Amino acid sequence: MLNSTFSKTVFGSHLLLFISFPFISYQHPPNTAVAEPDDSTTAAVSAIAATRVELNSNAVKFVSNYIQKNNEGLVKIKNRSKSPFKTMDIVFAKYGLPLELKYLAVIESELKATAVSRVGAAGPWQLMPVTAKMLGLKVAAGNDERKQYNKSTKAAALYLRDLYREFGDWLLVMAAYNCGPGPVYKAIRKSGSHNFWALQSYLPRESREHVKKFIATHYYFEGNGSVTTLTKAENIKHTKMLMIAMAKEKAATPAKRDAYYKKQIPGIEQSIAYGY
């Protein structure tokens, strides 16, 4: 449940660059012309698809237990997820965000537009009234836009994008979405680390479990991880693996492959470092 105050950031037109290019689950919005891929693009996508995202050893037991314990509920949610996920995919694609962020709404509200928490958070993204208003939503008895999939997802996208620009790490974003940025910064200071797995014990219990629930839900729906289930360091490592795989597919000779690799990696590492 999101209960922090949204920082009043004026967003520029520059969209975030994510290391997971291109997202395998990407769906083009309606009426968008899609060019036919050439052989090199097809080979690159195949290379990415063949490179699985490793599940951090610290999460294995939790993910396994969570999916086993909540399997019946997850099946029910999946059966009614097509329409909400379609709306969320379009919004996240528009804002240049990973489509897999939609799984956060599963653990927030079970995708229920009418969900209301005991502290007043509402809608599929469980936005608090103050936060929702700062994000531009109307919150009134007869018109609560937090309960509208399209508008509430746009608000959540803005907040998630703001948090990513602040932390540059999706696992820390998930924690901050639950407890606010303050406790996350406190955990960073106490642990001396920006790595979620190193600082998790300094987070509120609900928040650290929130992150793990997101990872577990992601694996349930996707059967794999993504940039949103990795730490910043893990993302850099995984990206290098992807680039090597792509280089092998795109370059015919070792020399061309090395040149391609050296050209691509620095820019991607920079995009990760600055949270673009």
SULCOR-V322937 format. One record per backbone hydrogen bond with DSSP energy under -0.5 kcal/mol. CO is the residue of the C=O (numbers start at 1). NH is the residue of the N-H. Records with the same first field share a line. If there is no record, write none. Layout:
CO = NH ; NH
//
This chain:
1 = 3
2 = 128
7 = 9
9 = 11
16 = 18
18 = 21
23 = 26
29 = 32
31 = 33
33 = 35
38 = 42
39 = 43
40 = 44
41 = 45
42 = 46
43 = 47
44 = 48
45 = 49
46 = 50
47 = 51
48 = 51
50 = 52
52 = 54
54 = 56
56 = 59 ; 60
59 = 63
60 = 64
61 = 65
62 = 66
63 = 67
64 = 68
65 = 69
66 = 70
68 = 71
70 = 74
71 = 75
72 = 76
73 = 77
74 = 78
75 = 79
76 = 80
77 = 80
78 = 81
81 = 85
82 = 86
83 = 87
84 = 88
85 = 89
86 = 90
87 = 91
88 = 92
89 = 93
90 = 94
91 = 95
92 = 97
93 = 96
98 = 101
99 = 102
100 = 103
101 = 104
102 = 105 ; 106
103 = 107
104 = 108
105 = 109 ; 110 ; 111
106 = 110
109 = 112
111 = 113
112 = 115
115 = 123
117 = 120
121 = 117
122 = 127
123 = 126
126 = 2
127 = 122
128 = 132
129 = 133
130 = 134
131 = 135
132 = 137
133 = 136
138 = 140 ; 145
140 = 143
143 = 140 ; 145
144 = 147
145 = 148
147 = 149
148 = 152
149 = 153
150 = 154
151 = 155
152 = 156
153 = 157
154 = 158
155 = 159
156 = 160
157 = 161
158 = 162
159 = 163
160 = 164
161 = 165
162 = 166
163 = 167
164 = 168
169 = 173
170 = 174
171 = 175
172 = 176
173 = 177
174 = 178
175 = 178 ; 179
176 = 180
180 = 184
181 = 185
182 = 186
183 = 187
184 = 188
185 = 189
186 = 190
187 = 191
188 = 192 ; 193
194 = 196
195 = 198 ; 199
196 = 200
199 = 202
200 = 203
204 = 208
205 = 209
206 = 210
207 = 211
208 = 212
209 = 213
210 = 214
211 = 215
212 = 216
213 = 217
214 = 218
215 = 219
216 = 220
217 = 221
218 = 222
219 = 223
226 = 229
227 = 230
230 = 171
231 = 235
232 = 236
233 = 237
234 = 238
235 = 239
236 = 240
237 = 241
238 = 242
239 = 243
240 = 244
241 = 245
242 = 246
243 = 247
244 = 248
245 = 249
246 = 250
247 = 251
253 = 257
254 = 258
255 = 259
256 = 260
257 = 261
258 = 262
259 = 263
260 = 264
261 = 265
262 = 266
264 = 268
265 = 269
266 = 270
267 = 271
268 = 272
269 = 273
270 = 274
271 = 276
272 = 275
276 = 17
//
